[in-house]
Amino acid sequence: MNEHKKIEICLGQNCKPYGGQDLADELKKRGVPFTTFDCRSLCTYAPVVFVEDKAKLKASLDDVLQVGESFLAGSSIKSSCGLQTQGKK
């Protein structure tokens, strides 16, 4: 069973240039389903990605790709939230 988890990427004023757009472009290129949203006032933690309604703050491309690829493979991920990683500077 290939169940896709809900991934949402912020493309607000700060998240977009600090990696949000790069994340969206890469997931789209790899065929990982996601949606985008405008600012939710978490700019300090840009870029922000929500996985199953739980925030990943300062999300890195590697983080989100790992999550997305595990969804494509149909496997569950060990930690889908609360992991703070260093974002793009």
C-alpha positions as CSV (number, residue, x, y, z in Angstrom):
1,M,0.0,0.0,0.0
2,N,1.5,3.3,-1.1
3,E,0.1,5.9,1.2
4,H,1.3,9.5,0.8
5,K,1.6,11.7,3.8
6,K,0.6,15.3,3.7
7,I,3.6,17.6,3.0
8,E,3.1,21.4,3.0
9,I,5.8,23.9,2.2
10,C,5.8,27.6,3.1
11,L,6.4,30.0,0.3
12,G,6.0,33.1,2.4
13,Q,8.2,36.2,2.2
14,N,11.1,34.6,4.3
15,C,10.6,30.9,3.7
16,K,10.7,31.1,-0.1
17,P,14.2,32.7,-0.4
18,Y,15.6,30.7,2.5
19,G,14.9,27.3,0.9
20,G,11.2,26.9,0.6
21,Q,11.2,27.4,-3.2
22,D,14.1,25.0,-3.6
23,L,12.3,22.4,-1.5
24,A,9.2,22.7,-3.6
25,D,11.1,22.6,-6.9
26,E,13.0,19.4,-5.9
27,L,10.0,17.6,-4.6
28,K,8.1,18.4,-7.8
29,K,11.0,17.2,-9.9
30,R,11.0,13.9,-7.9
31,G,7.2,13.4,-8.2
32,V,6.6,13.8,-4.4
33,P,3.1,15.2,-3.8
34,F,2.9,18.4,-1.6
35,T,1.0,21.6,-1.3
36,T,2.2,25.1,-0.6
37,F,1.0,27.8,1.8
38,D,1.6,31.5,2.6
39,C,3.2,32.7,5.8
40,R,2.0,31.4,9.1
41,S,4.3,33.7,11.1
42,L,7.1,31.2,11.7
43,C,9.6,33.3,9.7
44,T,12.4,33.0,12.3
45,Y,12.4,29.2,11.5
46,A,12.5,29.5,7.7
47,P,12.0,27.4,5.7
48,V,9.1,25.8,7.4
49,V,7.6,22.5,6.2
50,F,4.6,20.7,7.7
51,V,4.4,16.9,7.6
52,E,1.1,15.6,8.7
53,D,0.3,19.0,10.3
54,K,3.5,18.9,12.4
55,A,6.2,21.6,11.7
56,K,9.7,20.9,10.6
57,L,11.6,24.0,11.4
58,K,14.6,25.2,9.4
59,A,14.0,22.2,7.2
60,S,16.8,21.2,4.9
61,L,16.5,19.8,1.4
62,D,18.0,16.5,2.6
63,D,15.5,16.2,5.4
64,V,12.5,16.8,3.2
65,L,13.8,14.6,0.4
66,Q,14.4,11.7,2.8
67,V,10.8,12.1,4.0
68,G,9.4,12.4,0.5
69,E,11.3,9.5,-0.9
70,S,10.2,7.2,2.0
71,F,6.6,8.2,1.1
72,L,7.2,7.3,-2.5
73,A,8.5,3.9,-1.4
74,G,5.4,3.4,0.7
75,S,7.3,3.0,4.0
76,S,6.8,5.0,7.1
77,I,9.3,7.4,8.5
78,K,10.7,7.1,12.0
79,S,10.4,10.8,12.9
80,S,8.1,13.1,10.9
81,C,8.2,16.1,13.2
82,G,10.1,18.0,15.8
83,L,13.4,17.6,14.1
84,Q,15.2,20.9,13.8
85,T,17.9,20.9,11.2
86,Q,20.1,23.6,9.8
87,G,18.4,25.4,6.9
88,K,19.9,27.2,4.0
89,K,21.8,30.4,4.9
